[in-house]
């Protein structure tokens, strides 16, 4: 069953708001409790984000697909699993939800409702990190969509982002709506507004590259017999 567009947009708005509130709020809490230990603050931020992703994708996935990320919506439209005329509405809902998430996090921790970040995240290592983070995220999503389990994508995405917080220099924003929303918090999770365009560009390029690569990989017919694994192939998604 396909829900009406306004219902799906509400789900994207709420899901993205909760996700950003989790990232910003856990960043503030972690920084307050870590006593200056950045590794502990990052660990708290990581665990909260990974857990929230699993819960939110399971909650909203059956309604809107739980993209919660403009790069994901763009990638899905590129594969023609979503009409292009719905993409601007999804993206607007995600950006609006992300901004609300930051404002809610600030309200919960008795901070000013917004504060432009001074945390510098610039330079080639940061940009290549965002490309890699988003590229990997879309590879995980496309790969797991073929697994016949409702848990596959939520668990895989949550696990991947948890890992990517630690193996990328940028701590894996991998989400344009998240990136913009984090520019208005001068906290542990923040990013300077000046650095946002570079991050968003790298994220979009990573999503596009992963989408076309995974399409090509899936277009190659497997060599029979598949004697390397006794596990049967999962059901395939609809043909393009």
NORKA-V990432 format. One record per residue. N is the residue number from 1. PHI is phi in whole degrees, -180 to 180 (* if undefined). OMEGA is omega in whole degrees, -180 to 180 (999 if undefined). Layout:
n=N phi=PHI omega=OMEGA
n=N phi=PHI omega=OMEGA
This chain:
n=1 phi=* omega=179
n=2 phi=-103 omega=-179
n=3 phi=-78 omega=177
n=4 phi=-60 omega=-176
n=5 phi=-56 omega=-178
n=6 phi=-65 omega=177
n=7 phi=-71 omega=179
n=8 phi=-64 omega=179
n=9 phi=-67 omega=177
n=10 phi=-62 omega=178
n=11 phi=-65 omega=178
n=12 phi=-65 omega=179
n=13 phi=-62 omega=-179
n=14 phi=-66 omega=-179
n=15 phi=-62 omega=180
n=16 phi=-68 omega=178
n=17 phi=-62 omega=179
n=18 phi=-65 omega=-179
n=19 phi=-64 omega=-180
n=20 phi=-67 omega=177
n=21 phi=-60 omega=178
n=22 phi=-65 omega=-178
n=23 phi=-64 omega=-177
n=24 phi=-70 omega=-178
n=25 phi=-63 omega=179
n=26 phi=-69 omega=175
n=27 phi=-66 omega=178
n=28 phi=-65 omega=180
n=29 phi=-61 omega=-179
n=30 phi=-61 omega=-179
n=31 phi=-66 omega=-180
n=32 phi=-68 omega=-174
n=33 phi=-94 omega=-173
n=34 phi=-81 omega=178
n=35 phi=61 omega=179
n=36 phi=89 omega=179
n=37 phi=-85 omega=-175
n=38 phi=-65 omega=-179
n=39 phi=-64 omega=179
n=40 phi=-67 omega=178
n=41 phi=-62 omega=179
n=42 phi=-66 omega=178
n=43 phi=-62 omega=178
n=44 phi=-62 omega=179
n=45 phi=-61 omega=-178
n=46 phi=-65 omega=-177
n=47 phi=-61 omega=-180
n=48 phi=-62 omega=-178
n=49 phi=-66 omega=180
n=50 phi=-62 omega=179
n=51 phi=-66 omega=-180
n=52 phi=-63 omega=179
n=53 phi=-60 omega=179
n=54 phi=-60 omega=-177
n=55 phi=-64 omega=-176
n=56 phi=-73 omega=178
n=57 phi=-67 omega=176
n=58 phi=-65 omega=-178
n=59 phi=-70 omega=-172
n=60 phi=-105 omega=-176
n=61 phi=-60 omega=-178
n=62 phi=-76 omega=-179
n=63 phi=-95 omega=-174
n=64 phi=-115 omega=-172
n=65 phi=95 omega=179
n=66 phi=50 omega=175
n=67 phi=-66 omega=178
n=68 phi=55 omega=-169
n=69 phi=-166 omega=179
n=70 phi=-58 omega=179
n=71 phi=-65 omega=178
n=72 phi=-69 omega=178
n=73 phi=-60 omega=178
n=74 phi=-61 omega=-179
n=75 phi=-64 omega=-180
n=76 phi=-66 omega=177
n=77 phi=-67 omega=178
n=78 phi=-61 omega=179
n=79 phi=-87 omega=177
n=80 phi=66 omega=173
n=81 phi=-93 omega=-179
n=82 phi=-152 omega=-180
n=83 phi=-67 omega=-178
n=84 phi=-61 omega=-177
n=85 phi=-71 omega=176
n=86 phi=-92 omega=-175
n=87 phi=-60 omega=180
n=88 phi=-59 omega=180
n=89 phi=-70 omega=177
n=90 phi=-60 omega=-178
n=91 phi=-63 omega=178
n=92 phi=-62 omega=179
n=93 phi=-64 omega=-180
n=94 phi=-68 omega=179
n=95 phi=-64 omega=179
n=96 phi=-65 omega=178
n=97 phi=-63 omega=179
n=98 phi=-63 omega=178
n=99 phi=-62 omega=179
n=100 phi=-61 omega=-180
n=101 phi=-60 omega=178
n=102 phi=-65 omega=180
n=103 phi=-62 omega=178
n=104 phi=-65 omega=179
n=105 phi=-61 omega=178
n=106 phi=-63 omega=180
n=107 phi=-63 omega=-178
n=108 phi=-67 omega=-179
n=109 phi=-107 omega=174
n=110 phi=56 omega=176
n=111 phi=-107 omega=176
n=112 phi=-57 omega=-169
n=113 phi=-60 omega=171
n=114 phi=-154 omega=175
n=115 phi=-157 omega=-179
n=116 phi=-62 omega=-175
n=117 phi=-72 omega=173
n=118 phi=-110 omega=-177
n=119 phi=-79 omega=-177
n=120 phi=-75 omega=176
n=121 phi=-140 omega=-176
n=122 phi=-132 omega=179
n=123 phi=103 omega=-176
n=124 phi=-59 omega=180
n=125 phi=-58 omega=179
n=126 phi=-67 omega=-178
n=127 phi=-69 omega=179
n=128 phi=-67 omega=176
n=129 phi=-62 omega=180
n=130 phi=-69 omega=175
n=131 phi=-61 omega=-179
n=132 phi=-63 omega=-178
n=133 phi=-60 omega=-178
n=134 phi=-75 omega=175
n=135 phi=-58 omega=180
n=136 phi=-64 omega=179
n=137 phi=-60 omega=-179
n=138 phi=-70 omega=174
n=139 phi=-61 omega=179
n=140 phi=-63 omega=-179
n=141 phi=-62 omega=-178
n=142 phi=-65 omega=180
n=143 phi=-67 omega=-175
n=144 phi=-81 omega=178
n=145 phi=-63 omega=-179
n=146 phi=-87 omega=178
n=147 phi=-88 omega=-174
n=148 phi=-82 omega=179
n=149 phi=-153 omega=179
n=150 phi=-69 omega=-178
n=151 phi=-90 omega=-171
n=152 phi=-58 omega=-177
n=153 phi=-67 omega=-179
n=154 phi=-58 omega=-178
n=155 phi=-69 omega=-179
n=156 phi=-65 omega=180
n=157 phi=-65 omega=178
n=158 phi=-60 omega=180
n=159 phi=-67 omega=-178
n=160 phi=-64 omega=-179
n=161 phi=-65 omega=176
n=162 phi=-58 omega=179
n=163 phi=-69 omega=-175
n=164 phi=-67 omega=173
n=165 phi=-56 omega=-173
n=166 phi=-103 omega=-177
n=167 phi=-101 omega=175
n=168 phi=-113 omega=-179
n=169 phi=-68 omega=-177
n=170 phi=-90 omega=-172
n=171 phi=63 omega=165
n=172 phi=55 omega=170
n=173 phi=-69 omega=173
n=174 phi=54 omega=-173
n=175 phi=-164 omega=-179
n=176 phi=-59 omega=179
n=177 phi=-66 omega=176
n=178 phi=-62 omega=-178
n=179 phi=-61 omega=179
n=180 phi=-63 omega=-178
n=181 phi=-62 omega=-179
n=182 phi=-80 omega=177
n=183 phi=-80 omega=-180
n=184 phi=-107 omega=172
n=185 phi=-129 omega=179
n=186 phi=-92 omega=-176
n=187 phi=-130 omega=-178
n=188 phi=-55 omega=-175
n=189 phi=-89 omega=-170
n=190 phi=-75 omega=174
n=191 phi=-147 omega=179
n=192 phi=-59 omega=175
n=193 phi=-52 omega=179
n=194 phi=-61 omega=-177
n=195 phi=-91 omega=-176
n=196 phi=-63 omega=-178
n=197 phi=-57 omega=179
n=198 phi=-65 omega=179
n=199 phi=-63 omega=-177
n=200 phi=-63 omega=178
n=201 phi=-61 omega=179
n=202 phi=-63 omega=-180
n=203 phi=-66 omega=-180
n=204 phi=-66 omega=178
n=205 phi=-63 omega=178
n=206 phi=-63 omega=180
n=207 phi=-65 omega=-180
n=208 phi=-65 omega=-179
n=209 phi=-61 omega=-180
n=210 phi=-65 omega=-179
n=211 phi=-63 omega=-179
n=212 phi=-73 omega=177
n=213 phi=-65 omega=-179
n=214 phi=-67 omega=175
n=215 phi=-64 omega=179
n=216 phi=-67 omega=179
n=217 phi=-60 omega=-178
n=218 phi=-76 omega=-180
n=219 phi=-79 omega=179
n=220 phi=-80 omega=-179
n=221 phi=-68 omega=179
n=222 phi=-68 omega=178
n=223 phi=-80 omega=-180
n=224 phi=-98 omega=-3
n=225 phi=-83 omega=179
n=226 phi=-86 omega=-175
n=227 phi=-84 omega=-176
n=228 phi=-78 omega=-178
n=229 phi=-148 omega=178
n=230 phi=-82 omega=-177
n=231 phi=-78 omega=180
n=232 phi=-67 omega=178
n=233 phi=-66 omega=178
n=234 phi=-75 omega=179
n=235 phi=-64 omega=-177
n=236 phi=-88 omega=175
n=237 phi=-71 omega=-179
n=238 phi=-57 omega=179
n=239 phi=-64 omega=179
n=240 phi=-79 omega=999
